[in-house]
Amino acid sequence: MTVSKNPEDIKKMFNKIASKYDFNNNIISLGLHKLIKRLAVSNLTLKNNMRILDECSGTGDIAYYLKKRNANTDIIGVDFSEKMVEIARKKHPKITFLQEDCTKLPFTSNSFDIITMSFGLRNISDHKQAIKESFRVLEDGGQLMHLDFGKKKFISQIFDFIVKKTIHLFYGNKLPYDYLVKSKNEFFTPENLIREFESEGFILKKRKDYLFGIISMQIFEKSQTAYC
Ligand SMILES: C[S@@+](CC[C@H](N)C(=O)[O-])C[C@H]1O[C@@H](n2cnc3c(N)ncnc32)[C@H](O)[C@@H]1O
C-alpha cells in the first residue's frame, strides 16, 4: 500500500517524534547521519553575506553545519512542524527558524543564494510545488543542495532491517519508522529525482553518493535562461 503523505498527518507525525528525532537518528545511523550531513554541506561554496534557506530544517542540523562553515552567512531554516522548530531554536539560538510550509514559502522571488533540503522532499505530497517554490525563491544562478536516501538495492534493504529492529528494540512502537522505510522505498531513484528537478528548470551540477549509495546528494543550479 502506498504511504499516505497527507500534510496534516505528516506534520502530526513529526511533532510526535520531534523530541526523540535526534536520538533516533543517532541510533539508526550509528551517528553517521551527522558526518554525511557535514560532508554534503562541504560541497557548497559559502561566501560572506550569502542568504541561505534550509528547507524542512527539522532540528537544525544542516543549518548548523552551514553556519559552522561560514558564520558570516544569513541562514533561515523553515519547517512546518512547530515542535521541530521549537527544538531547532533551542539548539541553535543564533539561527533563525520559521514555522512555514515549503510548498508556500513566504519569501519574495530570488531571495536566496543557496537552498538546502535534507531528508525533506520525500515527505511532501506535492513535491512538484515544493521544487517550483524553491526555484522561485532562489536567485538566478543560485544553488540547491538536495540530500536523501539513494538507491534501492541490497545494501539499502539491510539498512531497512536494522532500522526496524533497532527501533522496535528501543521503543516497541515502531510506526513512524515503518513510515520512514516505506517513504524511502517509494521515493524517486536519484536518476528520476534529477529529472524532476530538471523539469522545473534546475541544472544538475554535481552528484555524490555516500555509504555505497544508501545516501545520495545532488547540487542543482537555477538556470538563468529557463524562463526566458
Ligand atoms: C526527516 S525530517 C528532516 C529534518 C532535517 N532536514 C534533517 O536532515 O535531519 C523531515 C522534516 O520535513 C518537515 N516537513 C515535511 N513536509 C514539510 C512541508 N511541506 N513544509 C515544511 N516542512 C516540512 C517535517 O516537519 C520534518 O521536520
The ligand as a Tripos MOL2 file, in Angstrom:
@<TRIPOS>MOLECULE
LIG
   27    29     1     0     0
SMALL
NO_CHARGES

@<TRIPOS>ATOM
      1 C1         13.0620   13.6350    8.0950 C.3       1 LIG1
      2 S1         12.9280   15.2760    8.6870 S.3       1 LIG1
      3 C2         14.4570   16.0190    8.1040 C.3       1 LIG1
      4 C3         14.9500   17.0880    9.0430 C.3       1 LIG1
      5 C4         16.3380   17.6470    8.7210 C.3       1 LIG1
      6 N1         16.3860   18.3060    7.4360 N.3       1 LIG1
      7 C5         17.3830   16.5600    8.7750 C.2       1 LIG1
      8 O1         18.0420   16.3200    7.7630 O.co2     1 LIG1
      9 O2         17.5500   15.9700    9.8470 O.co2     1 LIG1
     10 C6         11.7390   15.9590    7.5830 C.3       1 LIG1
     11 C7         11.2410   17.3160    8.0370 C.3       1 LIG1
     12 O3         10.4570   17.8750    6.9890 O.3       1 LIG1
     13 C8          9.4100   18.6130    7.5630 C.3       1 LIG1
     14 N2          8.3740   18.8040    6.5180 N.ar      1 LIG1
     15 C9          7.6720   17.8570    5.8600 C.ar      1 LIG1
     16 N3          6.8460   18.4190    4.9590 N.ar      1 LIG1
     17 C10         7.0360   19.7680    5.0500 C.ar      1 LIG1
     18 C11         6.4980   20.8950    4.3790 C.ar      1 LIG1
     19 N4          5.5600   20.7560    3.4240 N.pl3     1 LIG1
     20 N5          6.9440   22.1090    4.7080 N.ar      1 LIG1
     21 C12         7.8780   22.2790    5.6900 C.ar      1 LIG1
     22 N6          8.4270   21.2530    6.3710 N.ar      1 LIG1
     23 C13         8.0110   20.0080    6.0540 C.ar      1 LIG1
     24 C14         8.9860   17.7790    8.7520 C.3       1 LIG1
     25 O4          8.2670   18.5170    9.7040 O.3       1 LIG1
     26 C15        10.3460   17.2770    9.2600 C.3       1 LIG1
     27 O5         10.8590   18.1060   10.2650 O.3       1 LIG1
@<TRIPOS>BOND
     1     1     2 1
     2     2     3 1
     3     2    10 1
     4     3     4 1
     5     4     5 1
     6     5     6 1
     7     5     7 1
     8     7     8 2
     9     7     9 1
    10    10    11 1
    11    11    12 1
    12    11    26 1
    13    12    13 1
    14    13    14 1
    15    13    24 1
    16    14    15 ar
    17    14    23 ar
    18    15    16 ar
    19    16    17 ar
    20    17    18 ar
    21    17    23 ar
    22    18    19 1
    23    18    20 ar
    24    20    21 ar
    25    21    22 ar
    26    22    23 ar
    27    24    25 1
    28    24    26 1
    29    26    27 1
@<TRIPOS>SUBSTRUCTURE
     1 LIG1         1 GROUP 0 **** ****
